[in-house]
Amino acid sequence: MSSFKKTKFKGDKEKEMNLPVSMLCDRNTTKIPESQVFFIASFVEELLNNFKLRFPELNKLLDIVKENKEKWAELKSKIYILDESV
């Protein structure tokens, strides 16, 4: 099961239990491209930027992460539907 499906499943269970749905777990409102850009910018880049001070070889990985974020940002303007069958 993909991580996106797991979070949507978690959100469904929270709704069933009348609990507030956790951030990025609502299948009706979470937009995958936006959530990917947010996650990469808020967590992954921050982590790698701190680690690259000690491990400069991580610069290449940081470049790849930035390219990935740009590709997700391009998808923000397009309709993106998670394939629920996978």
Secondary structure, 3 states (H helix, E strand, C coil): CCHHHHHHHHHHHHHHCCCCCCCCCCCCCCCHHHHHHHHHHHHHHHHHHHHCCCCHHHHHHHHHHHHHHHHHHHHCCCCCCCCCCC
